[in-house]
Amino acid sequence: MCKQKHVFVIIPLACMLALCGCLHWKSDFSDWSAVPVVEDPEALLAHANRLMEQADSRENLLAAINAFQEVLRVEPSNYTALYEVSNGYLLLGDAYTEQRREKLRHFRLALLYSERAMLTNAGFKERIEAGAPVWLAVDALTTREMEAMLFWSTALFYYYKDGFGPIRQTINYRWITRARRVLGRMAELDPDWGGGAVHFSLGLYYLAIPVRVGGDRELSAAYFARAIEAGPDRLLNRWGRARYFHVKMQNPDLFVEDLTWILEQDLAAVRGSRAWNIYFFRSAREMLDRVDHFFE
């Protein structure tokens, strides 16, 4: 197993759920110093990338996460390894974890590593050291840090969705507006980036928050449509529209249409993360087998 010494020190600082039901997140920008070793970080990174390409199960995904953490043991500021660990924990929590508490722990770790990835930008680091919160310091970030911003926002969305019921979601909606601030920075830099990932996330935002505090279902639908236009071959866009938008809006026919489209694609040829695409394909099949569960 990978050495996770810095992870276990940080977890107690990242407790997000207080007894009052409010979402609390304390960023940790303490020093992560490299351990003197002789391994080549580039060779370790190449190995980790290969494992992530093969991550078709919980066991294989954990192996990939551990491999990226080995890169960080040698080079704590390796941007790719940092955002890939964040990405891995997101996938682990969403696709391969059933227990709510464990899911939330994975999403907290995704937040942590995405913030560490942002910190590799000198301008962002300067703003953080001056006391700015993440969602304001992101103005210093560039297209280089798009992955880190995306995974930070996604981790917050997942925590909001899986960690709270309707009442607590209303209490904590301001945290989601902070994710909107980060997505806004991404949209300024490159709105079509990642095959529609920015549009997709904005669609989730306007769908997730209550209408009385800014939610807009028509705008959500428009952003999902823009995502598909920007990335017509990306499984994420139709899978997410089916799972979130069509279920919430009770559109069973469109739900089936989007998921059927996914199953008609050649998994070996579609673009995007292979590990996530494997999950989208499997999930689409499972959801189609349980249509009545989503539309009772």
Order of alpha helices (4+ residues) and beta strands (2+ residues): alpha-alpha-alpha-alpha-alpha-alpha-alpha-alpha-alpha-alpha-alpha-alpha-alpha-alpha-alpha-alpha
